[in-house]
């Protein structure tokens, strides 16, 4: 039997350091798994490679983990189907026909509430909100940097608050693999303490209502009002293949191709929890429920498209496979993260870190420390999901070992991960926000940082207060 000592922290620590240095999450996790099995089995590095491969393969022996890996690919197929069918373009045309926006402030609120409502996946939220709002921002002379800030503040921060989407599925899976018996309860319990996303959503609403311009954003607005959409020598990040708006609009593009599948998924999730929990939502299987929900949403999308004769079955299948392939890197990160979590459990990493923290760090500082570490990792690697994979299993083991609230520890990690991702210039959501807004990427990062920094400072103080009051 393995005796826990300082070597138990080497696998996750090595994964963190390598991910920050290389900005490559999958190889970093793989090296962490390899080192972990070398330690736990006391074998040489060559034999450890075979054990590491088996460790990754054994992830599929857990039905819950396998369901979430499949779900991750399915959600990519669903997003591609909705885009290909013209659901996004139809939704944009619906808003234009209704003429609900007739001022700069209403254009901002449209971008804001689109981000709130379209919560299926963060990049899709950005693309839809940007495509809808960008022409209106230009018409009413509101800077594209402000559009990028608004949609970036209502994509990941909203998605992280809802257990009914891709983000929720990933988090629930990581919780389940971290010896959490009731992952849904822990996730739901963390929502109220997920300070950074809550603060960002509220703060961006205040920014819109009070027309607050801070530093570089004020300069960008003055430039826009003077008739210059971009700074001289700025390079707007517009990639038609990524925006998925390159196809000409058609009268057959209908908003229902997007709205109906999303509604089906939202309704199917709690219904599936009720069925799998035999009448008790909290006892339902999260992995089964998200899998059922996205399959039903995909089925609804296919039925609508086939009924409208928008695509043939073989074309739908091709679109689905293309979309699933787009999320393959995410599925790989999750697969390796689950394997690293397994080897960390064998090593007793959480118990050792908890004992170390108890001896050296005041309990009141644990939550802000987790927030700051998660922020640093996410900022460095540009991935909130990659940070979840590294930090959630570790935080859960610490909380369980110290017999403290797992929901509080989860909230600190989620908040830090979203802030780091929100502020990072190499984050995919930051890049897509720039693309969707057709603004220069560095200008977006520069104008958004002051707002994100204020929210992060408030969140850090909030976690310190929570630690004082609740731990």
VENPEHU-V688839 format. One record per pair of residues at least 12 apart in sequence whose ideal C-beta (glycine too) atoms are under 8 Angstrom apart, sorted by the first residue. I is the first residue (numbers start at 1). J is the second residue. Records with the same first field share a line. If there is no record, write none. Layout:
I=J + J
This chain:
2=39 + 40 + 346 + 347 + 348
4=347 + 348 + 349 + 351 + 352
5=352
6=352
7=39 + 347
8=39 + 344 + 347 + 348 + 349 + 352
9=349 + 352 + 353
10=35 + 36 + 39
11=32 + 33 + 35 + 36 + 39 + 340 + 343 + 344 + 347 + 349
12=32 + 340 + 344 + 349 + 390 + 393 + 394
14=28 + 31 + 32 + 35
15=28 + 29 + 31 + 32 + 340 + 390
16=28 + 377 + 390
18=31 + 32
19=377 + 380 + 381 + 386 + 390
20=376 + 377 + 380 + 381
23=380 + 381 + 382 + 426
25=333 + 336 + 381 + 383 + 386 + 389
26=329 + 332 + 333 + 336
29=333 + 336 + 337 + 339 + 340 + 389 + 390
30=52 + 56 + 336
32=340 + 343
33=52 + 55 + 56 + 336 + 339 + 340 + 343
34=48 + 49 + 52
35=48
36=52 + 55 + 340 + 343 + 344 + 346 + 347
37=51 + 52 + 55 + 343
38=51
39=347
40=343 + 346 + 347
52=339
55=339 + 342 + 343
56=335 + 336 + 339
58=339 + 342
59=335 + 338 + 339 + 342
62=177 + 338
63=287
64=173 + 176 + 285 + 286 + 287 + 288
65=173 + 176 + 177 + 287 + 338
67=287 + 288 + 290 + 291
68=169 + 170 + 172 + 173 + 287 + 290 + 291 + 334
69=331 + 334 + 335
70=291
71=166 + 169 + 287 + 290 + 291 + 294
72=166 + 169 + 170 + 327 + 330 + 331 + 334
73=324 + 327 + 328 + 331
74=291 + 294 + 295 + 298 + 324
75=120 + 121 + 165 + 166 + 169 + 294 + 327
76=323 + 324 + 325 + 326 + 327 + 328 + 330
77=298 + 319 + 320 + 321 + 323 + 324
78=120 + 261 + 265 + 294 + 297 + 298 + 301 + 323
79=120 + 121 + 124 + 323 + 326
80=319 + 320 + 322 + 323 + 324 + 326
81=261 + 298 + 301 + 302 + 305 + 316 + 319 + 320 + 323
82=124 + 257 + 258 + 261 + 301
83=124 + 244
84=311 + 319
85=257 + 301 + 304 + 305 + 310 + 311
86=247 + 249 + 250 + 252 + 253 + 254 + 257 + 310
87=253 + 254 + 255 + 256 + 257 + 258 + 259 + 261 + 301
88=127 + 128 + 131 + 244 + 245 + 258
89=245 + 247 + 249 + 250 + 253
90=253 + 254 + 255 + 256 + 257 + 258
91=128 + 132 + 255 + 258 + 259
92=128 + 131 + 132
93=249 + 253 + 255
94=255
95=110 + 132
101=136
103=140
104=137 + 140 + 141 + 142
105=208 + 211
107=133 + 136 + 137 + 139 + 140 + 142
108=137 + 142 + 146 + 150 + 208
109=208
110=132 + 133 + 136
111=129 + 130 + 132 + 133 + 137 + 147 + 150 + 151 + 154
112=150 + 154 + 204 + 205 + 208
114=128 + 129 + 132 + 133 + 151 + 154
115=129 + 150 + 151 + 153 + 154 + 155 + 158
116=154 + 158 + 201
118=262
119=158 + 159 + 162 + 164 + 165
120=165 + 166 + 262 + 265
121=159 + 165 + 166 + 167
122=155 + 156 + 159 + 167 + 429
123=155 + 428 + 429 + 432
125=151 + 154 + 155 + 158 + 159
126=151 + 152 + 155 + 429 + 432 + 433 + 436
127=242 + 243 + 244 + 245 + 432 + 436
128=258
129=150 + 151 + 154 + 155 + 436
130=147 + 148 + 151 + 243 + 433 + 435 + 436 + 437 + 438
131=243 + 245 + 436
133=147 + 150 + 151
134=147 + 436 + 437 + 438
137=437
138=229
141=224 + 225 + 227
142=221 + 224
143=217 + 220 + 221 + 223 + 224 + 447
144=220 + 224 + 229 + 230 + 236 + 437 + 438 + 439
145=216 + 217 + 220 + 437 + 439 + 443 + 444 + 447 + 448
146=217 + 220 + 221 + 447
147=437 + 439
148=433 + 434 + 436 + 437 + 439 + 444 + 447 + 448
149=204 + 207 + 217 + 444 + 447 + 448 + 451
150=204 + 207 + 208
151=433 + 436 + 437
152=422 + 429 + 430 + 433 + 444 + 448
153=200 + 201 + 203 + 204 + 422 + 451
154=201 + 204
155=429 + 433
156=197 + 384 + 418 + 421 + 422 + 429
157=196 + 197 + 198 + 200 + 201 + 418 + 422
158=197 + 201
160=194 + 197 + 384 + 414 + 418
161=191 + 194 + 197 + 198
163=184 + 187 + 188 + 269 + 286
164=265 + 266 + 269 + 270 + 290 + 293
165=265
167=385
168=187 + 286 + 290
169=286 + 287 + 290
170=330 + 334 + 385 + 388
171=183 + 187 + 388 + 392 + 410 + 414
172=184 + 187 + 286 + 287 + 290
173=286 + 287 + 334 + 338
174=334 + 337 + 338 + 341 + 388 + 389 + 392 + 393
175=187 + 392 + 396 + 410
176=286 + 287
177=338 + 341 + 342 + 393
178=341 + 345 + 392 + 393 + 396 + 397
179=345 + 396 + 397 + 400
180=396 + 400 + 406
182=282
183=286
184=273 + 281 + 282 + 284 + 286
185=282
186=406 + 407 + 410
187=407 + 410
189=405 + 406 + 407
190=407 + 408 + 410 + 411 + 414
191=411
193=407 + 408 + 411 + 412 + 466
194=411 + 414 + 415
195=411 + 415 + 458 + 459 + 462 + 463 + 466
196=371 + 415 + 416 + 418 + 419 + 455 + 456 + 459
197=414 + 415 + 418
199=455 + 458 + 459 + 462
200=418 + 422 + 452 + 455
203=451 + 454 + 455
204=451
207=451
214=450 + 451
215=447 + 450
216=443 + 446 + 447 + 450
217=447 + 450 + 451
220=443 + 447
230=439 + 440 + 443
231=440 + 443
234=439 + 440 + 443
235=440 + 441
236=438 + 439 + 440
237=431 + 434 + 435 + 438 + 439 + 440 + 441
238=435 + 438
239=435
242=432 + 435
243=435 + 436
252=308 + 310
254=308
256=304
257=301 + 304 + 305 + 308 + 310
260=300 + 301 + 304
261=297 + 298 + 300 + 301 + 304
262=297
264=293 + 296 + 297 + 300
265=293 + 294 + 296 + 297
266=293
268=289 + 292 + 293 + 296 + 297
269=289 + 290 + 293
272=284 + 288 + 289 + 290 + 292 + 293
273=285 + 286 + 289
276=288 + 289
298=320
302=316
330=385
333=383 + 385 + 386 + 389
334=385 + 389
336=389
337=388 + 389 + 390 + 393
340=389 + 390 + 393
341=393
344=393 + 394 + 397
345=393 + 397
349=394 + 397
350=393 + 394 + 396 + 397 + 398 + 400 + 401
351=397 + 401
353=394 + 397 + 398 + 401
354=397 + 398 + 401 + 402
355=401
357=398 + 402
358=402
363=402 + 404 + 467 + 471
364=464 + 467 + 468 + 471
365=464 + 467
366=398 + 404 + 409 + 412 + 467 + 471
367=408 + 409 + 412 + 463 + 464 + 466 + 467 + 471
368=412 + 460 + 463 + 464 + 467
370=391 + 395 + 409 + 412 + 413 + 416 + 463
371=412 + 413 + 415 + 416 + 419 + 459 + 460 + 463
372=416 + 460
373=391 + 416
374=387 + 391 + 412 + 413 + 414 + 415 + 416 + 417 + 420
375=416 + 417 + 419 + 420 + 423 + 456
376=416 + 420
377=390 + 391 + 416 + 417 + 420
378=416 + 417 + 418 + 419 + 420 + 421 + 424 + 427
379=419 + 420 + 421 + 423 + 424
380=420 + 424
381=424 + 426
382=421 + 424 + 425 + 426 + 427 + 428 + 430
383=421 + 427 + 428
384=417 + 418 + 420 + 421 + 427 + 429
387=413 + 416 + 417 + 420 + 421
388=413 + 414 + 417
391=413 + 416 + 417
392=410 + 413
395=409 + 410 + 412 + 413
396=409 + 410
404=471
405=470 + 471
408=466 + 470 + 471
412=463
415=459 + 463
419=452 + 455 + 456 + 459
422=448 + 452
423=445 + 448 + 449 + 452 + 453 + 456
425=441 + 442 + 445
430=444 + 445 + 448
